[in-house]
Amino acid sequence: MVFIWRGAGIMVPIVLFISCWICSYSFEDIRLGNTYYMGWSMFWAGIPLLIIGGLLAAGNLPDPETEEKPPKQYNDLFWIPIWIWGLFFIGFGLYL
């Protein structure tokens, strides 16, 4: 499997792995079929991804005083920005 990321996009699978690892201490059944385990893992991974992605996206905003735009920085995984991954994980975690 090939991961395609730009910038801080590599944080998406890393944060999800760490979240699954931490949540595994609270559940006896940590198989992928356990929807409670996967839901909580995705929910807790989505929160820091949403915050970090939002802060990185805010860094691309123009300066309010000079209206000068900084060079665009891409932070995505599979061409999807980090903050959208955070929203997806939170939404899917709540669904499960």
NUVEXPA-875359 format. One record per residue: residue in one letter; x, y, z of N, C-alpha, C in turn. Coordinates in steps of 0.02 Angstrom, whole numbers, padded with zeros to 5 digits, always signed. Atoms other than C-alpha are relative to their C-alpha. Layout:
NUVEXPA-875359
AXYZXYZXYZ
...
***
This chain:
NUVEXPA-875359
M+00042-00059+00000+00000+00000+00000+00044+00062+00000
V-00040-00060+00007+00069+00168-00049-00039+00058+00029
F+00031-00060-00028+00029+00320+00056+00023+00059-00041
I-00016-00061+00036+00021+00482-00040-00019+00057+00045
W+00013-00056-00044+00039+00633+00071+00044+00058-00019
R-00039-00061+00009+00101+00810+00063+00000+00037+00067
G-00005-00038-00062+00164+00908+00212-00015-00043+00061
A+00017+00034-00062+00088+00856+00377-00054-00053-00009
G+00052+00050+00013-00034+00734+00294+00017-00068+00027
I-00021+00065-00028+00067+00587+00361-00026-00007+00072
M+00025+00003-00069-00005+00632+00532-00067-00037+00004
V+00066+00032-00002-00176+00559+00484+00006-00073+00020
P-00005+00070-00022-00126+00374+00492+00036-00008+00067
I-00036+00005-00063-00007+00406+00636-00046+00014+00059
V+00047-00017-00054-00140+00491+00744-00053-00054+00007
L+00050+00053-00003-00267+00357+00699+00029-00063+00034
F-00032+00058-00031-00144+00218+00747+00009+00011+00076
I-00010-00014-00072-00102+00302+00914-00067-00001+00036
S+00067+00000-00031-00288+00328+00950-00026-00071+00008
C+00021+00071-00005-00325+00144+00913+00039-00036+00054
W-00042+00031-00051-00180+00092+01023-00022+00020+00070
I+00022-00023-00066-00239+00199+01170-00069-00028+00016
C+00067+00026-00012-00421+00145+01150-00001-00076+00010
S-00001+00073-00009-00369-00039+01146+00007-00019+00073
Y-00005+00015-00071-00335-00028+01333-00068+00000+00034
S+00067-00004-00030-00521+00006+01365-00047-00055-00025
F+00044+00050+00029-00592-00136+01260+00034-00068+00001
E-00027+00068+00002-00569-00324+01274+00004-00025-00072
D+00003+00022+00069-00619-00356+01093+00023+00056-00046
I-00027-00054+00040-00507-00251+00980+00004-00019-00074
R+00002+00018+00071-00551-00331+00813-00031+00058-00039
L+00028-00052+00042-00599-00221+00666-00076-00004-00003
G+00072+00007+00001-00777-00290+00678-00035+00030+00061
N+00029-00030-00060-00804-00211+00850-00013+00074-00015
T+00017-00068+00020-00897-00053+00803+00009+00051+00056
Y-00011-00047-00055-00885+00024+00977+00074+00021+00003
Y-00072-00013-00001-00695+00009+00975+00020+00045-00058
M-00018-00039+00058-00679+00078+00799-00031+00070+00003
G+00032-00065-00006-00804+00217+00832+00036+00047+00048
W-00035-00042-00048-00716+00280+00987+00071+00018-00024
S-00067-00014+00026-00545+00264+00905-00002+00054-00054
M+00005-00050+00052-00600+00365+00754-00022+00068+00028
F+00022-00063-00030-00688+00495+00861+00058+00036+00033
W-00055-00032-00035-00536+00526+00970+00058+00018-00046
A-00051-00020+00049-00421+00531+00818-00022+00061-00038
G+00026-00056+00039-00534+00656+00731+00008+00067+00034
I-00005-00063-00036-00524+00788+00867+00069+00034-00010
P-00064-00034+00012-00335+00822+00858+00012+00014-00074
L-00009-00013+00072-00338+00805+00668-00039+00062-00022
L+00039-00060+00016-00475+00936+00656+00034+00063+00026
I-00034-00058-00029-00380+01055+00771+00064+00015-00039
I-00063-00011+00036-00211+01030+00686-00012+00021-00071
G+00016-00018+00069-00286+01037+00512-00027+00071-00005
G+00026-00068+00000-00380+01196+00555+00055+00052+00010
L-00055-00046-00011-00223+01279+00621+00046+00004-00062
L-00041-00001+00060-00125+01228+00466-00035+00036-00057
A+00038-00035+00052-00263+01291+00352-00003+00075+00014
A+00001-00071-00018-00268+01456+00448+00067+00033-00017
G-00065-00027+00019-00083+01477+00408+00003+00021-00073
N+00002-00019+00070-00130+01495+00224-00041+00063-00013
L+00041-00061+00008-00241+01647+00256+00045+00060-00012
P-00041-00060+00012-00179+01817+00195+00008+00041+00064
D-00013-00044-00056-00105+01940+00317-00053+00056+00001
P+00053-00050+00000-00246+02058+00375+00024+00072-00011
E-00024-00069+00007-00136+02214+00374+00024+00014-00071
T-00029-00013+00066-00045+02196+00209-00036-00036-00057
E+00036+00041+00049-00163+02074+00119+00047-00041-00044
E-00048+00040+00037-00008+01980+00063-00011-00074+00017
K+00011+00071-00010-00035+01794+00039+00066-00037+00007
P-00061+00041-00006+00098+01674+00103-00001-00054-00053
P-00001+00056+00048+00156+01533-00010-00045-00057+00025
K+00049+00051-00019+00023+01397-00011+00036-00063+00024
Q-00027+00062-00027+00064+01246+00097-00055-00052-00003
Y+00048+00055+00005-00023+01082+00061+00014-00050+00056
N-00004+00050-00053-00056+00965+00207-00058-00048-00010
D+00055+00045+00015-00158+00819+00144+00024-00072-00007
L-00012+00071+00010-00170+00631+00130-00049-00023-00053
F+00040+00020+00058-00234+00557-00033-00039+00060-00027
W+00028-00062+00027-00269+00737-00090-00061+00025+00038
I+00054-00025-00043-00393+00765+00053+00033+00036+00059
P-00032-00038-00055-00345+00902+00180-00011-00033+00068
I+00002+00031-00067-00313+00853+00361-00065+00017+00036
W+00060-00019-00037-00462+00951+00429-00061-00038-00026
I+00056+00040+00025-00580+00855+00315+00005-00072+00026
W-00008+00066-00031-00506+00691+00378-00026+00002+00072
G+00025-00006-00069-00542+00754+00555-00075+00000+00003
L+00073-00001+00001-00723+00792+00512-00028-00069-00017
F+00022+00067+00019-00741+00622+00428+00006-00049+00058
F-00010+00046-00057-00669+00529+00578-00050+00015+00056
I+00049-00017-00053-00780+00624+00702-00070-00023-00021
G+00066+00019+00024-00935+00597+00596-00010-00075-00003
F+00005+00072+00005-00901+00414+00562+00004-00033+00069
G-00004+00026-00068-00854+00385+00744-00066+00009+00037
L+00066-00010-00031-01020+00459+00801-00051-00047-00031
Y+00046+00046+00033-01111+00352+00673+00006-00071+00027
L-00010+00068-00025-01032+00192+00737-00018-00003+00073
***
